[in-house]
Amino acid sequence: TAQVNIGLDFGLLRNRITGTMEVYQAKTDALLLDQTLLVTSGFDKVRANIGKTQNRGIEISISSVNIDRKDFRWVTDVNWSANREKIVELNSGVTRDITNGWFVGQPIRVWFGYEYDRLWQDTPEDERLMELYNKAGTVREVYRAGQTKVVDQQLIEDPTKEGQDGWKTVTLASGEKVTYMDNGFGDISTTTNDDRQIRGTSRPDWVAGLTNTFTYKNFDLSFFIYARVGNMVNGALETYGQRRESSVWSPDNPDAKFYQPLSGVTGLTSHNDTRGLTNGTMVTVRNISLSYTLPQQWIKKLDLNRVQVYGQVLNPFLWGGELVKLGINPDDITNWGTASSGAGATNIGSTNHTMLIRSWVIGLRVGF
């Protein structure tokens, strides 16, 4: 690994504001990762040199003394960082390794799959489209009202199919004959990757932390806020079994966010898992702490140097998008290193994710 760092230290207003800024670029050759193999090899994976990667980033830390008086002091500490990671080259010479989820120009861990569009509805227009897709598919797929409709990425001519100019022609129950060319779409392929695309990465756009500390005579109050923005996680379906009827599709609830539960569809292929990918952005208050240091004259006779009574609350507040509203802990990294089906991507922890625990602590610090 070769790395170049450029750093800058600064102080302003008689060092009332101080900080550092560091810009870096790192290039790694012969990166070692577990590579998935075909089952015919007799092994499921092997550790191999997959290629070259590059990391570029910036880290900024600032500390400011906002108020500094005899009995009152307010200090703020801020840190912010952003990192851009990408694969520069794969040793196999290709630009993408779909089995392992590696793509030149993309981070090591990305989500690769179908793009969620909407839910199929029981309208005449959708009924016609579902019949077309069901007849066009090379495998038995679930296209029915209440199930997930994914985006048909492109129209690809298949010379092996019968019909005008190599396009397959199908006849609907109504007697209508439709060709792909006339209709403007193809089939959602589950045997090729024509309809899959990179949907996001588990790497955040940036992370930041903010600490404020207030001191008034013998009292100290502080709180720490942490933010992670722009990463995507596969967690929106984690609590699916706990949904209320208003959350899932039915003929009387067509605007629901989640698909209708399936039953009796053994052997069919569904795209419902694509609904699980969602934005993992979060802002959380990690800690709020209040303490009181006893005056020296109170503890002098006890031969103690310092006695402090404190109370704190951990994880009191959490804000975020859909994932937070569903009750999922977006800060859970229990299983983020595990590849997701067909994506080579990290996930939120599958079914063993942990809860964000809010706790209250009361304590006593004694110094001798």
C-alpha positions in Angstrom: 0.0 0.0 0.0 1.3 3.5 -1.0 -0.2 6.5 0.8 0.3 10.2 0.5 -0.9 12.5 3.3 -1.1 16.3 3.3 -1.8 17.9 6.7 -2.5 21.4 7.9 -2.7 22.7 11.5 -4.2 26.1 12.2 -5.1 28.5 15.0 -7.3 31.6 14.9 -8.4 34.4 17.2 -5.5 33.8 19.6 -6.1 30.0 19.4 -9.7 30.3 20.4 -10.3 28.3 17.3 -7.8 25.5 16.5 -8.0 22.6 14.2 -6.4 20.2 11.7 -7.2 19.2 8.1 -5.7 16.2 6.4 -6.1 15.1 2.8 -4.9 11.7 1.8 -4.7 9.2 -1.1 -3.9 5.6 -0.7 -3.3 3.0 -3.5 -3.3 -0.7 -2.7 -2.0 -3.4 -5.0 -2.6 -7.2 -4.7 -5.5 -6.6 -2.3 -6.4 -9.9 -0.5 -10.1 -10.7 -0.2 -12.2 -13.9 -0.1 -13.2 -14.7 -3.6 -16.3 -16.9 -4.3 -15.7 -19.9 -6.5 -17.9 -22.1 -8.6 -19.1 -25.1 -6.5 -17.7 -27.4 -9.2 -14.2 -26.5 -8.0 -14.9 -28.3 -4.7 -14.4 -25.1 -2.7 -16.8 -22.3 -2.0 -14.2 -19.5 -1.7 -10.4 -18.9 -1.7 -8.4 -15.9 -0.5 -6.8 -14.3 -3.5 -5.3 -11.1 -4.9 -8.3 -9.5 -6.5 -6.6 -6.4 -7.9 -5.9 -2.7 -7.1 -7.9 -0.2 -5.1 -7.7 3.5 -4.3 -8.9 5.5 -1.4 -9.1 9.3 -1.3 -10.4 11.3 1.6 -10.4 14.3 3.8 -10.5 14.6 7.6 -11.2 17.9 9.4 -11.1 18.5 13.2 -12.0 21.9 14.8 -12.1 22.9 18.4 -13.4 26.3 19.5 -13.6 28.0 22.9 -16.9 29.9 22.3 -17.1 31.5 25.8 -14.4 31.6 28.4 -15.4 33.6 31.5 -14.7 33.3 35.3 -17.6 31.0 36.1 -18.7 29.8 32.6 -16.9 28.1 29.8 -18.3 26.6 26.5 -16.1 24.5 24.2 -17.2 22.8 20.9 -15.3 20.0 19.2 -16.2 19.0 15.6 -14.8 16.3 13.4 -15.9 15.5 9.8 -14.5 13.1 7.3 -15.3 11.8 3.8 -13.7 8.9 2.0 -14.1 7.8 -1.6 -13.0 4.2 -2.3 -13.0 2.4 -5.6 -11.6 -0.6 -7.4 -9.1 0.5 -10.0 -8.3 -2.9 -11.5 -9.3 -6.5 -11.3 -6.7 -9.2 -11.7 -8.9 -11.2 -14.0 -8.8 -8.4 -16.5 -12.5 -7.8 -16.5 -14.3 -4.6 -15.5 -16.8 -6.5 -13.3 -17.0 -9.7 -11.3 -20.7 -10.1 -10.6 -20.3 -13.3 -8.6 -18.3 -11.5 -6.0 -19.9 -8.1 -6.5 -16.7 -6.3 -7.6 -16.9 -3.5 -10.2 -14.1 -1.3 -11.5 -14.7 2.3 -10.5 -17.0 1.3 -7.6 -16.4 0.6 -3.9 -15.5 -2.9 -2.8 -18.9 -3.4 -1.2 -21.9 -2.5 -3.3 -25.5 -3.5 -3.7 -26.0 -5.1 -7.2 -29.5 -6.2 -8.2 -32.9 -5.2 -9.5 -34.1 -1.7 -9.0 -37.4 -1.5 -7.1 -40.1 0.3 -9.1 -43.5 -0.1 -7.3 -46.1 -2.7 -6.5 -48.3 -4.3 -9.1 -51.9 -3.2 -9.0 -55.1 -4.9 -10.0 -55.8 -2.5 -12.8 -56.5 -3.5 -16.4 -53.2 -1.9 -17.5 -51.2 -3.8 -14.9 -53.1 -7.1 -15.5 -52.1 -6.9 -19.2 -48.4 -6.1 -18.4 -48.3 -8.9 -15.8 -49.6 -11.4 -18.3 -47.0 -10.3 -20.8 -44.2 -10.7 -18.3 -45.4 -14.1 -17.1 -45.5 -15.4 -20.7 -42.2 -13.9 -21.6 -40.2 -15.1 -18.6 -37.8 -17.9 -19.0 -38.5 -19.1 -15.4 -41.7 -19.1 -13.4 -41.9 -15.7 -11.8 -44.4 -14.0 -9.6 -46.2 -11.2 -11.4 -49.4 -10.6 -9.7 -51.2 -7.8 -7.9 -49.6 -6.8 -4.6 -46.1 -8.1 -5.5 -43.0 -6.2 -6.4 -42.5 -4.7 -9.9 -38.9 -4.1 -10.7 -37.5 -1.8 -13.5 -36.9 -3.4 -16.9 -33.5 -1.8 -17.6 -33.2 -2.3 -21.3 -34.7 -4.0 -24.4 -32.3 -6.6 -25.8 -32.9 -8.3 -29.1 -32.7 -12.1 -28.8 -32.1 -13.8 -32.2 -32.9 -17.2 -30.7 -36.6 -16.2 -30.1 -39.1 -16.5 -32.8 -41.0 -13.6 -34.3 -40.4 -10.5 -36.4 -36.7 -9.5 -36.5 -35.8 -12.0 -33.8 -38.3 -10.6 -31.2 -40.6 -13.0 -29.4 -44.3 -12.7 -30.0 -46.8 -13.7 -27.4 -50.6 -14.0 -27.5 -52.6 -12.8 -24.6 -55.8 -14.4 -23.2 -57.7 -11.6 -24.9 -56.4 -12.7 -28.3 -54.0 -9.7 -28.6 -50.6 -10.5 -30.1 -47.7 -8.5 -28.8 -44.0 -8.4 -29.7 -41.3 -7.0 -27.6 -40.4 -4.4 -30.2 -44.0 -3.2 -30.4 -44.4 -3.2 -26.7 -41.1 -1.4 -25.8 -39.8 -3.8 -23.1 -38.3 -7.2 -22.7 -38.5 -9.8 -20.0 -37.1 -9.4 -16.4 -34.2 -11.9 -16.7 -33.3 -14.0 -13.7 -30.7 -16.0 -15.7 -28.6 -13.0 -17.0 -27.6 -9.7 -15.4 -29.2 -7.5 -18.1 -31.8 -6.1 -15.7 -29.6 -5.8 -12.6 -27.6 -2.7 -11.8 -25.5 -1.1 -9.0 -28.0 0.3 -6.5 -25.8 1.8 -3.8 -23.0 1.0 -1.4 -22.7 0.5 2.4 -20.0 3.1 2.5 -21.3 6.5 3.7 -20.8 9.7 1.9 -19.5 11.3 5.1 -19.5 10.9 8.9 -19.3 13.6 11.5 -19.2 14.1 15.3 -20.1 17.1 17.4 -19.3 17.5 21.1 -20.4 20.5 23.2 -19.1 20.9 26.8 -20.5 23.6 29.2 -18.8 24.3 32.5 -20.5 26.5 35.1 -18.7 26.7 38.5 -18.7 23.0 39.6 -21.2 21.8 37.1 -20.2 20.2 33.8 -22.8 19.4 31.0 -21.8 17.7 27.7 -23.4 16.0 24.8 -22.1 14.1 21.8 -23.9 13.9 18.4 -22.9 11.5 15.7 -24.0 11.4 12.0 -23.5 9.0 9.2 -24.9 10.0 5.9 -25.5 8.5 2.5 -24.9 4.7 3.0 -27.5 2.1 2.0 -28.4 -1.0 3.9 -30.6 -4.0 3.3 -32.9 -3.7 6.3 -36.4 -2.5 5.3 -37.8 -6.0 5.5 -36.3 -6.9 8.8 -39.6 -6.3 10.7 -41.9 -7.4 7.9 -43.6 -10.1 10.0 -44.6 -7.5 12.6 -46.3 -5.2 10.1 -49.9 -4.0 10.6 -52.4 -4.4 7.8 -52.1 -0.8 6.8 -48.5 -1.4 5.9 -49.0 -4.1 3.3 -50.8 -4.2 0.0 -54.4 -5.4 -0.4 -57.1 -4.5 -3.0 -58.5 -2.1 -0.4 -55.0 -0.7 0.4 -53.3 -0.1 -3.0 -51.0 2.6 -1.7 -49.3 0.5 0.9 -45.4 0.5 1.0 -44.9 -3.3 1.3 -45.9 -6.3 -0.8 -48.7 -8.7 0.1 -47.5 -11.8 1.9 -47.1 -14.8 -0.4 -48.4 -18.3 0.2 -48.5 -21.4 -2.0 -46.0 -20.1 -4.5 -43.3 -22.8 -4.2 -41.0 -22.9 -7.2 -41.8 -19.3 -8.3 -39.2 -16.5 -8.3 -40.2 -13.2 -6.5 -38.5 -9.8 -6.6 -39.8 -8.8 -3.2 -36.4 -8.8 -1.6 -35.5 -5.7 -3.6 -37.8 -3.7 -1.4 -35.4 -4.3 1.5 -32.7 -1.9 0.3 -33.0 1.6 1.8 -31.1 4.6 3.0 -29.2 4.1 6.2 -28.6 7.7 7.0 -28.8 8.4 10.7 -28.1 11.2 13.3 -28.0 10.2 16.9 -27.3 11.8 20.2 -24.9 9.3 21.7 -24.5 10.7 25.2 -25.7 13.5 27.4 -23.8 13.8 30.7 -24.2 16.1 33.7 -21.8 16.1 36.6 -21.1 18.0 39.8 -17.7 18.2 41.4 -17.8 18.6 45.2 -15.9 21.7 46.5 -12.5 20.9 48.0 -13.5 22.2 51.5 -16.2 19.5 51.6 -13.8 16.6 51.0 -10.5 17.9 52.5 -11.1 16.1 55.9 -11.6 12.8 54.0 -8.1 13.0 52.4 -9.7 12.9 48.9 -8.5 14.8 45.9 -11.7 14.8 43.9 -15.3 13.6 44.3 -17.7 13.9 41.4 -21.3 12.9 41.2 -22.6 12.3 37.6 -25.6 11.1 35.6 -25.7 10.3 31.9 -28.1 9.0 29.4 -26.8 6.9 26.4 -28.5 6.9 23.0 -31.4 9.1 24.0 -32.3 10.3 20.5 -32.1 8.8 17.0 -33.2 10.4 13.7 -33.1 8.9 10.2 -35.1 7.8 7.2 -37.3 4.8 6.7 -35.0 2.4 8.4 -35.2 4.3 11.7 -39.0 4.6 11.4 -39.3 0.9 11.0 -37.5 0.4 14.3 -34.2 -0.9 12.9 -30.9 0.1 14.4 -28.9 1.6 11.5 -25.8 1.6 13.6 -25.8 -2.2 13.9 -22.7 -3.6 12.2 -23.2 -7.2 13.5 -23.0 -8.7 10.1 -21.9 -6.0 7.7 -19.0 -8.1 6.4 -21.3 -10.8 5.0 -22.1 -10.9 1.3 -25.7 -10.6 0.4 -27.3 -12.9 -2.2 -25.9 -12.1 -5.6 -24.7 -8.7 -4.5 -21.4 -9.3 -2.8 -22.5 -6.5 -0.5 -22.7 -5.9 3.2 -26.0 -6.1 5.0 -27.4 -4.8 8.2 -27.1 -7.9 10.2 -29.7 -10.2 8.7 -32.1 -11.5 11.3 -29.8 -11.2 14.2 -29.5 -7.4 14.3 -29.3 -5.7 17.7 -31.5 -3.0 19.2 -30.2 0.5 20.0 -30.3 0.4 23.8 -31.2 3.6 25.7 -29.8 3.6 29.2 -29.5 5.9 32.2 -26.4 5.8 34.4 -25.8 7.4 37.8 -22.3 7.2 39.3 -19.7 8.5 41.7 -16.1 9.2 40.8 -13.6 9.4 43.7 -9.9 10.4 43.4 -7.4 9.7 46.1 
